[in-house]
């Protein structure tokens, strides 16, 4: 499962579902425009860059 799939599974889950995603993924995708969030390659590229720079 890539970042695009992880994002959309999380974004479309029900409100009572406790599933979470990493902060770096959430922040990376929210920096994209709504149209870009539907582009698998853009979401995956943003997530890859964000994960590389994320400090625990």
PDB file of N, CA, C and O in Angstrom:
ATOM      1  N   UNK A   1       0.857  -1.178   0.000  1.00  0.00           N
ATOM      2  CA  UNK A   1       0.000   0.000   0.000  1.00  0.00           C
ATOM      3  C   UNK A   1       0.900   1.236   0.000  1.00  0.00           C
ATOM      4  O   UNK A   1       1.809   1.347   0.823  1.00  0.00           O
ATOM      5  N   UNK A   2       0.651   2.140  -0.901  1.00  0.00           N
ATOM      6  CA  UNK A   2       1.460   3.353  -0.972  1.00  0.00           C
ATOM      7  C   UNK A   2       0.801   4.487  -0.174  1.00  0.00           C
ATOM      8  O   UNK A   2      -0.278   4.319   0.394  1.00  0.00           O
ATOM      9  N   UNK A   3       1.474   5.641  -0.145  1.00  0.00           N
ATOM     10  CA  UNK A   3       0.983   6.786   0.626  1.00  0.00           C
ATOM     11  C   UNK A   3      -0.376   7.262   0.123  1.00  0.00           C
ATOM     12  O   UNK A   3      -1.227   7.664   0.916  1.00  0.00           O
ATOM     13  N   UNK A   4      -0.578   7.219  -1.173  1.00  0.00           N
ATOM     14  CA  UNK A   4      -1.857   7.631  -1.748  1.00  0.00           C
ATOM     15  C   UNK A   4      -2.994   6.779  -1.182  1.00  0.00           C
ATOM     16  O   UNK A   4      -4.020   7.308  -0.754  1.00  0.00           O
ATOM     17  N   UNK A   5      -2.806   5.467  -1.185  1.00  0.00           N
ATOM     18  CA  UNK A   5      -3.832   4.568  -0.640  1.00  0.00           C
ATOM     19  C   UNK A   5      -4.039   4.807   0.852  1.00  0.00           C
ATOM     20  O   UNK A   5      -5.174   4.852   1.327  1.00  0.00           O
ATOM     21  N   UNK A   6      -2.952   4.959   1.580  1.00  0.00           N
ATOM     22  CA  UNK A   6      -3.065   5.197   3.032  1.00  0.00           C
ATOM     23  C   UNK A   6      -3.868   6.464   3.309  1.00  0.00           C
ATOM     24  O   UNK A   6      -4.733   6.482   4.184  1.00  0.00           O
ATOM     25  N   UNK A   7      -3.574   7.528   2.550  1.00  0.00           N
ATOM     26  CA  UNK A   7      -4.273   8.794   2.738  1.00  0.00           C
ATOM     27  C   UNK A   7      -5.769   8.643   2.483  1.00  0.00           C
ATOM     28  O   UNK A   7      -6.583   9.052   3.310  1.00  0.00           O
ATOM     29  N   UNK A   8      -6.134   8.058   1.344  1.00  0.00           N
ATOM     30  CA  UNK A   8      -7.549   7.981   0.981  1.00  0.00           C
ATOM     31  C   UNK A   8      -8.332   7.002   1.847  1.00  0.00           C
ATOM     32  O   UNK A   8      -9.511   7.225   2.121  1.00  0.00           O
ATOM     33  N   UNK A   9      -7.699   5.935   2.274  1.00  0.00           N
ATOM     34  CA  UNK A   9      -8.385   5.032   3.217  1.00  0.00           C
ATOM     35  C   UNK A   9      -8.675   5.790   4.504  1.00  0.00           C
ATOM     36  O   UNK A   9      -9.769   5.690   5.059  1.00  0.00           O
ATOM     37  N   UNK A  10      -7.689   6.549   4.976  1.00  0.00           N
ATOM     38  CA  UNK A  10      -7.881   7.327   6.206  1.00  0.00           C
ATOM     39  C   UNK A  10      -8.913   8.437   5.986  1.00  0.00           C
ATOM     40  O   UNK A  10      -9.800   8.620   6.819  1.00  0.00           O
ATOM     41  N   UNK A  11      -8.813   9.169   4.893  1.00  0.00           N
ATOM     42  CA  UNK A  11      -9.692  10.311   4.640  1.00  0.00           C
ATOM     43  C   UNK A  11     -11.152   9.899   4.494  1.00  0.00           C
ATOM     44  O   UNK A  11     -12.051  10.669   4.830  1.00  0.00           O
ATOM     45  N   UNK A  12     -11.390   8.691   3.997  1.00  0.00           N
ATOM     46  CA  UNK A  12     -12.760   8.247   3.755  1.00  0.00           C
ATOM     47  C   UNK A  12     -13.314   7.339   4.851  1.00  0.00           C
ATOM     48  O   UNK A  12     -14.414   6.804   4.715  1.00  0.00           O
ATOM     49  N   UNK A  13     -12.565   7.163   5.927  1.00  0.00           N
ATOM     50  CA  UNK A  13     -13.033   6.288   7.012  1.00  0.00           C
ATOM     51  C   UNK A  13     -14.180   6.954   7.766  1.00  0.00           C
ATOM     52  O   UNK A  13     -14.378   8.165   7.668  1.00  0.00           O
ATOM     53  N   UNK A  14     -14.920   6.167   8.507  1.00  0.00           N
ATOM     54  CA  UNK A  14     -16.000   6.731   9.322  1.00  0.00           C
ATOM     55  C   UNK A  14     -15.396   7.454  10.526  1.00  0.00           C
ATOM     56  O   UNK A  14     -14.276   7.154  10.940  1.00  0.00           O
ATOM     57  N   UNK A  15     -16.129   8.385  11.069  1.00  0.00           N
ATOM     58  CA  UNK A  15     -15.622   9.181  12.184  1.00  0.00           C
ATOM     59  C   UNK A  15     -15.345   8.357  13.435  1.00  0.00           C
ATOM     60  O   UNK A  15     -14.512   8.742  14.255  1.00  0.00           O
ATOM     61  N   UNK A  16     -16.027   7.237  13.591  1.00  0.00           N
ATOM     62  CA  UNK A  16     -15.804   6.415  14.783  1.00  0.00           C
ATOM     63  C   UNK A  16     -14.681   5.393  14.596  1.00  0.00           C
ATOM     64  O   UNK A  16     -14.401   4.615  15.509  1.00  0.00           O
ATOM     65  N   UNK A  17     -14.046   5.382  13.446  1.00  0.00           N
ATOM     66  CA  UNK A  17     -12.917   4.482  13.173  1.00  0.00           C
ATOM     67  C   UNK A  17     -11.650   5.109  13.763  1.00  0.00           C
ATOM     68  O   UNK A  17     -11.306   6.236  13.405  1.00  0.00           O
ATOM     69  N   UNK A  18     -10.952   4.407  14.656  1.00  0.00           N
ATOM     70  CA  UNK A  18      -9.777   4.982  15.316  1.00  0.00           C
ATOM     71  C   UNK A  18      -8.494   4.950  14.473  1.00  0.00           C
ATOM     72  O   UNK A  18      -7.430   5.332  14.959  1.00  0.00           O
ATOM     73  N   UNK A  19      -8.584   4.504  13.235  1.00  0.00           N
ATOM     74  CA  UNK A  19      -7.394   4.421  12.384  1.00  0.00           C
ATOM     75  C   UNK A  19      -6.717   5.782  12.267  1.00  0.00           C
ATOM     76  O   UNK A  19      -7.389   6.806  12.141  1.00  0.00           O
ATOM     77  N   UNK A  20      -5.388   5.790  12.308  1.00  0.00           N
ATOM     78  CA  UNK A  20      -4.626   7.033  12.191  1.00  0.00           C
ATOM     79  C   UNK A  20      -3.597   6.912  11.065  1.00  0.00           C
ATOM     80  O   UNK A  20      -3.335   5.826  10.549  1.00  0.00           O
ATOM     81  N   UNK A  21      -3.031   8.052  10.705  1.00  0.00           N
ATOM     82  CA  UNK A  21      -1.916   8.097   9.762  1.00  0.00           C
ATOM     83  C   UNK A  21      -0.818   8.933  10.412  1.00  0.00           C
ATOM     84  O   UNK A  21      -1.096   9.712  11.324  1.00  0.00           O
ATOM     85  N   UNK A  22       0.419   8.781   9.958  1.00  0.00           N
ATOM     86  CA  UNK A  22       1.510   9.573  10.531  1.00  0.00           C
ATOM     87  C   UNK A  22       1.326  11.071  10.275  1.00  0.00           C
ATOM     88  O   UNK A  22       0.746  11.478   9.269  1.00  0.00           O
ATOM     89  N   UNK A  23       1.826  11.865  11.193  1.00  0.00           N
ATOM     90  CA  UNK A  23       1.732  13.319  11.067  1.00  0.00           C
ATOM     91  C   UNK A  23       2.376  13.797   9.771  1.00  0.00           C
ATOM     92  O   UNK A  23       1.824  14.654   9.081  1.00  0.00           O
ATOM     93  N   UNK A  24       3.534  13.250   9.440  1.00  0.00           N
ATOM     94  CA  UNK A  24       4.237  13.702   8.228  1.00  0.00           C
ATOM     95  C   UNK A  24       3.401  13.467   6.977  1.00  0.00           C
ATOM     96  O   UNK A  24       3.445  14.269   6.044  1.00  0.00           O
ATOM     97  N   UNK A  25       2.640  12.374   6.949  1.00  0.00           N
ATOM     98  CA  UNK A  25       1.795  12.097   5.785  1.00  0.00           C
ATOM     99  C   UNK A  25       0.636  13.088   5.726  1.00  0.00           C
ATOM    100  O   UNK A  25       0.331  13.631   4.665  1.00  0.00           O
ATOM    101  N   UNK A  26       0.005  13.317   6.846  1.00  0.00           N
ATOM    102  CA  UNK A  26      -1.111  14.263   6.915  1.00  0.00           C
ATOM    103  C   UNK A  26      -0.671  15.652   6.462  1.00  0.00           C
ATOM    104  O   UNK A  26      -1.325  16.275   5.625  1.00  0.00           O
ATOM    105  N   UNK A  27       0.437  16.130   7.016  1.00  0.00           N
ATOM    106  CA  UNK A  27       0.917  17.469   6.675  1.00  0.00           C
ATOM    107  C   UNK A  27       1.323  17.567   5.204  1.00  0.00           C
ATOM    108  O   UNK A  27       1.047  18.570   4.546  1.00  0.00           O
ATOM    109  N   UNK A  28       1.973  16.530   4.696  1.00  0.00           N
ATOM    110  CA  UNK A  28       2.411  16.550   3.294  1.00  0.00           C
ATOM    111  C   UNK A  28       1.225  16.633   2.343  1.00  0.00           C
ATOM    112  O   UNK A  28       1.248  17.405   1.385  1.00  0.00           O
ATOM    113  N   UNK A  29       0.201  15.851   2.601  1.00  0.00           N
ATOM    114  CA  UNK A  29      -0.956  15.831   1.702  1.00  0.00           C
ATOM    115  C   UNK A  29      -1.756  17.125   1.823  1.00  0.00           C
ATOM    116  O   UNK A  29      -2.267  17.627   0.821  1.00  0.00           O
ATOM    117  N   UNK A  30      -1.872  17.668   3.021  1.00  0.00           N
ATOM    118  CA  UNK A  30      -2.632  18.907   3.176  1.00  0.00           C
ATOM    119  C   UNK A  30      -1.954  20.100   2.508  1.00  0.00           C
ATOM    120  O   UNK A  30      -2.605  21.107   2.232  1.00  0.00           O
ATOM    121  N   UNK A  31      -0.667  19.995   2.250  1.00  0.00           N
ATOM    122  CA  UNK A  31       0.028  21.073   1.537  1.00  0.00           C
ATOM    123  C   UNK A  31      -0.289  21.054   0.042  1.00  0.00           C
ATOM    124  O   UNK A  31      -0.034  22.033  -0.659  1.00  0.00           O
ATOM    125  N   UNK A  32      -0.834  19.962  -0.437  1.00  0.00           N
ATOM    126  CA  UNK A  32      -1.226  19.859  -1.845  1.00  0.00           C
ATOM    127  C   UNK A  32      -2.612  20.469  -2.051  1.00  0.00           C
ATOM    128  O   UNK A  32      -3.415  20.536  -1.121  1.00  0.00           O
ATOM    129  N   UNK A  33      -2.878  20.903  -3.257  1.00  0.00           N
ATOM    130  CA  UNK A  33      -4.218  21.404  -3.573  1.00  0.00           C
ATOM    131  C   UNK A  33      -5.187  20.222  -3.606  1.00  0.00           C
ATOM    132  O   UNK A  33      -4.755  19.080  -3.763  1.00  0.00           O
ATOM    133  N   UNK A  34      -6.484  20.477  -3.460  1.00  0.00           N
ATOM    134  CA  UNK A  34      -7.454  19.373  -3.528  1.00  0.00           C
ATOM    135  C   UNK A  34      -7.332  18.541  -4.806  1.00  0.00           C
ATOM    136  O   UNK A  34      -7.490  17.321  -4.757  1.00  0.00           O
ATOM    137  N   UNK A  35      -7.057  19.170  -5.935  1.00  0.00           N
ATOM    138  CA  UNK A  35      -6.880  18.410  -7.179  1.00  0.00           C
ATOM    139  C   UNK A  35      -5.620  17.553  -7.131  1.00  0.00           C
ATOM    140  O   UNK A  35      -5.626  16.414  -7.599  1.00  0.00           O
ATOM    141  N   UNK A  36      -4.543  18.088  -6.571  1.00  0.00           N
ATOM    142  CA  UNK A  36      -3.290  17.330  -6.474  1.00  0.00           C
ATOM    143  C   UNK A  36      -3.424  16.134  -5.538  1.00  0.00           C
ATOM    144  O   UNK A  36      -2.723  15.136  -5.705  1.00  0.00           O
ATOM    145  N   UNK A  37      -4.313  16.224  -4.563  1.00  0.00           N
ATOM    146  CA  UNK A  37      -4.523  15.114  -3.628  1.00  0.00           C
ATOM    147  C   UNK A  37      -5.126  13.898  -4.318  1.00  0.00           C
ATOM    148  O   UNK A  37      -5.106  12.799  -3.763  1.00  0.00           O
ATOM    149  N   UNK A  38      -5.654  14.078  -5.505  1.00  0.00           N
ATOM    150  CA  UNK A  38      -6.228  12.970  -6.281  1.00  0.00           C
ATOM    151  C   UNK A  38      -5.224  12.382  -7.272  1.00  0.00           C
ATOM    152  O   UNK A  38      -5.539  11.458  -8.022  1.00  0.00           O
ATOM    153  N   UNK A  39      -4.019  12.932  -7.261  1.00  0.00           N
ATOM    154  CA  UNK A  39      -2.959  12.491  -8.170  1.00  0.00           C
ATOM    155  C   UNK A  39      -1.991  11.588  -7.398  1.00  0.00           C
ATOM    156  O   UNK A  39      -1.236  12.056  -6.546  1.00  0.00           O
ATOM    157  N   UNK A  40      -2.025  10.304  -7.704  1.00  0.00           N
ATOM    158  CA  UNK A  40      -1.213   9.323  -6.971  1.00  0.00           C
ATOM    159  C   UNK A  40       0.269   9.702  -6.956  1.00  0.00           C
ATOM    160  O   UNK A  40       0.912   9.626  -5.909  1.00  0.00           O
ATOM    161  N   UNK A  41       0.809  10.101  -8.087  1.00  0.00           N
ATOM    162  CA  UNK A  41       2.244  10.402  -8.142  1.00  0.00           C
ATOM    163  C   UNK A  41       2.601  11.626  -7.305  1.00  0.00           C
ATOM    164  O   UNK A  41       3.663  11.652  -6.684  1.00  0.00           O
ATOM    165  N   UNK A  42       1.742  12.632  -7.276  1.00  0.00           N
ATOM    166  CA  UNK A  42       2.021  13.834  -6.477  1.00  0.00           C
ATOM    167  C   UNK A  42       1.921  13.540  -4.988  1.00  0.00           C
ATOM    168  O   UNK A  42       2.747  14.012  -4.207  1.00  0.00           O
ATOM    169  N   UNK A  43       0.923  12.768  -4.590  1.00  0.00           N
ATOM    170  CA  UNK A  43       0.788  12.406  -3.174  1.00  0.00           C
ATOM    171  C   UNK A  43       1.983  11.568  -2.739  1.00  0.00           C
ATOM    172  O   UNK A  43       2.568  11.825  -1.687  1.00  0.00           O
ATOM    173  N   UNK A  44       2.347  10.582  -3.527  1.00  0.00           N
ATOM    174  CA  UNK A  44       3.473   9.723  -3.169  1.00  0.00           C
ATOM    175  C   UNK A  44       4.788  10.499  -3.121  1.00  0.00           C
ATOM    176  O   UNK A  44       5.616  10.250  -2.244  1.00  0.00           O
ATOM    177  N   UNK A  45       4.992  11.431  -4.043  1.00  0.00           N
ATOM    178  CA  UNK A  45       6.213  12.240  -4.045  1.00  0.00           C
ATOM    179  C   UNK A  45       6.266  13.144  -2.819  1.00  0.00           C
ATOM    180  O   UNK A  45       7.310  13.258  -2.177  1.00  0.00           O
ATOM    181  N   UNK A  46       5.157  13.782  -2.494  1.00  0.00           N
ATOM    182  CA  UNK A  46       5.110  14.654  -1.322  1.00  0.00           C
ATOM    183  C   UNK A  46       5.340  13.855  -0.046  1.00  0.00           C
ATOM    184  O   UNK A  46       6.046  14.309   0.854  1.00  0.00           O
ATOM    185  N   UNK A  47       4.755  12.680   0.033  1.00  0.00           N
ATOM    186  CA  UNK A  47       4.915  11.829   1.209  1.00  0.00           C
ATOM    187  C   UNK A  47       6.353  11.348   1.347  1.00  0.00           C
ATOM    188  O   UNK A  47       6.895  11.321   2.451  1.00  0.00           O
ATOM    189  N   UNK A  48       6.968  10.971   0.245  1.00  0.00           N
ATOM    190  CA  UNK A  48       8.355  10.493   0.280  1.00  0.00           C
ATOM    191  C   UNK A  48       9.282  11.592   0.782  1.00  0.00           C
ATOM    192  O   UNK A  48      10.158  11.336   1.609  1.00  0.00           O
ATOM    193  N   UNK A  49       9.096  12.802   0.292  1.00  0.00           N
ATOM    194  CA  UNK A  49       9.922  13.924   0.730  1.00  0.00           C
ATOM    195  C   UNK A  49       9.667  14.244   2.199  1.00  0.00           C
ATOM    196  O   UNK A  49      10.610  14.481   2.953  1.00  0.00           O
ATOM    197  N   UNK A  50       8.424  14.251   2.603  1.00  0.00           N
ATOM    198  CA  UNK A  50       8.083  14.567   3.991  1.00  0.00           C
ATOM    199  C   UNK A  50       8.643  13.523   4.947  1.00  0.00           C
ATOM    200  O   UNK A  50       9.174  13.868   6.002  1.00  0.00           O
ATOM    201  N   UNK A  51       8.529  12.263   4.588  1.00  0.00           N
ATOM    202  CA  UNK A  51       9.035  11.198   5.457  1.00  0.00           C
ATOM    203  C   UNK A  51      10.550  11.306   5.614  1.00  0.00           C
ATOM    204  O   UNK A  51      11.078  11.065   6.700  1.00  0.00           O
ATOM    205  N   UNK A  52      11.244  11.662   4.551  1.00  0.00           N
ATOM    206  CA  UNK A  52      12.701  11.792   4.603  1.00  0.00           C
ATOM    207  C   UNK A  52      13.141  12.925   5.523  1.00  0.00           C
ATOM    208  O   UNK A  52      14.224  12.871   6.105  1.00  0.00           O
ATOM    209  N   UNK A  53      12.303  13.949   5.653  1.00  0.00           N
ATOM    210  CA  UNK A  53      12.656  15.105   6.474  1.00  0.00           C
ATOM    211  C   UNK A  53      12.026  15.088   7.861  1.00  0.00           C
ATOM    212  O   UNK A  53      12.302  15.965   8.679  1.00  0.00           O
ATOM    213  N   UNK A  54      11.191  14.109   8.127  1.00  0.00           N
ATOM    214  CA  UNK A  54      10.484  14.051   9.403  1.00  0.00           C
ATOM    215  C   UNK A  54      11.438  13.652  10.516  1.00  0.00           C
ATOM    216  O   UNK A  54      12.188  12.684  10.392  1.00  0.00           O
ATOM    217  N   UNK A  55      11.403  14.406  11.599  1.00  0.00           N
ATOM    218  CA  UNK A  55      12.230  14.102  12.765  1.00  0.00           C
ATOM    219  C   UNK A  55      11.347  13.598  13.886  1.00  0.00           C
ATOM    220  O   UNK A  55      10.345  14.220  14.236  1.00  0.00           O
ATOM    221  N   UNK A  56      11.730  12.473  14.438  1.00  0.00           N
ATOM    222  CA  UNK A  56      10.946  11.887  15.537  1.00  0.00           C
ATOM    223  C   UNK A  56      11.308  12.569  16.832  1.00  0.00           C
ATOM    224  O   UNK A  56      10.764  12.228  17.882  1.00  0.00           O
TER     225      UNK A  56
END
